[in-house]
Amino acid sequence: MTAILIILGLIALLVGLLGTIYPAIPGLGLMFAGAWLLAHADGYQIIGTNTLIFLGIVAALGMATDYVAGMLGAKFTGASKTAIWGALIGGIVGAFFSLPGLLLGPLIGAGAGEFWARKDLWSAGKVSLGTFAGFIVGVIAKVGCALTIVFTLAVMGIISLFQ
């Protein structure tokens, strides 16, 4: 049973790493689940409660930052509510078109929403770029949180070798 938990935990961590780039996969949530499975596999001896609480906070902050960053990027450029809804819809639709769709979906959606609301091409372009910049900041934050989870687990594993 322990081997199965370890294998499932490692698979969750790897799929979670992929999910930090691909928004259709809940990356940080899967990574936390993988960490919990690894902790449970050894009876919380190596990865204890405090470490799991820390990893849970890191995962929650990373997910929140990811959602807020795109909206803040759009808001910073003065986006209308229609543009923000356009970015959300564009992101959802773009998820079905692989990596180009993930990058261009929110950008096109925000631009289309802003153009629909204000009929100003310059404003629509500015909002699109702001949304894209927010998306990039969100991805960077998620990757940073994912690396924090991986490095924390690696350090805990290495420390356990010397005890």
Secondary structure, DSSP 8 states (H G I E B T S, - for coil): -HHHHHHHHHHHHHHHHHHTTSTTS-HHHHHHHHHHHHHHHTTTSSS-HHHHHHHHHHHHHHHHHHHHHHHHHHHHTT--HHHHHHHHHHHHHHGGGHHHHHHHHHHHHHHHHHHHHH--HHHHHHHHHHHHHHHHHHHHHHHHHHHHHHHHHHHHHHHHHT-
